Amino acid sequence: MALLNPAALWLLPLVALVVILARMRPEPLRRAIATLHLWTDAAGDEGPRASSTRPRINLLFILQVAFALLMVAALAHPQLRRTRRDVAIVVDLTPCPAQLRMRESGHHQQ
């Protein structure tokens, strides 16, 4: 496989930019609601720490990274190498001798 535009691979750091921007997304605001108040006390301090140490990977993030990779790959113009063969098509439109004799004798087929 060959790339017709290998300079497009310099755009791969943009995929890293998508990852960095996804990691910098702020956490959603948490508000205390009366029915959930007991659950926040029961969870203790482990809840926020566990969520901050684990990377947030969701379907939208995976789609964004895949889209960025596909765009870079499309800009690189990948092409399969094939052996090139020159082909010439020759069409001979001259009439054969039998057709010439029929025209001369007046027998014309339609």
N, C-alpha and C positions, 0 to 999 in steps of 0.2 A: 504494500500500500504506500502511496506517495501523497504528500501534501502539496497542493499547488500554491498555498499561501502559508508557509510555515511561520511567518512573522506574526500571525494571529495567535500563536501560542503564548506570546507575551501578554495576552489578555487573561491568562489563567489566574494571576493574582486577584482579579476581580471576584473570583469565586471565594477567595479568602476574605475579601471585603464583605461579601454576603454573610459569611459565618461570623465575622466580627460584629457586624451590625445586628445580627440576630442575638448575639450574646449580650449586647449592650442594651437590649430592650428593657425598659423598666418593669419591675414587678407590678402586677395589678394592685390597686389600693384595696386594703382590707378594712372593712367596717364592722364594728361590733353590732351584732343583731341579738336581740334578747334570747331567742331560741338557740343560737349557736354559742352563747357566752359560756355555757358549761363545757362545751367541746373544746374551746380554746384553752380553758384552764386544765382540762384533762390531758391535752396534747403536750403541754409544758413547753420547754425551750427547744426540743428536738425537731419540731415541725419546720420552722424557718431554716435551720441549719441544714437539714437533710435536703430541702428543695434547692438551696443555693449551691450545694456541692455537686449535685447531679446536673449534667447538662440537659438543657431543655431541647428535646428533639420532638418535633411534631410533623405531621404530614405537610403542612405549608412550608416548613423549613426545608424538608427533603425535596419538595417540588421546586423551590426557588434555587437550590443548589443544582439540581438536575437541569433546570432550564438554563442556568448560567453555563454549565458545562456543554450543553448541546449548542448553545449560541457560539461558544468559542470553537467547538468542533466544526460547526457549519461555516464559520468564517475562515477556517483553515483549508477548506475545500479538499477533503480527502478523495482520492481517486485510486481505484485498483489499477495496477499495472497490467497491461495487456500487450502482447506482441502485435505490432502493427503490420498488417498485410495490405499491400496495394492491390486493388481489384479493379479490373477494367471490364466493362460490359460492352460488347460489340454487337450491334444489330445490323445485319446485312439486308438492305431493302431492295437489292437488285433482283429482278425477276429471273426465275430459272428458265432454261431453254424450252421446257414444255409449255410454259406460260407464253413465251414469245411466239412459238408456233401457233398457239390457239388464237392469239391476238391477230396474227398475220392472216390466218384462215378465216377470221370473222366469227368464230365461235367464242362468244363472250359469256362467261358464267356470272350470275348475280346471286 
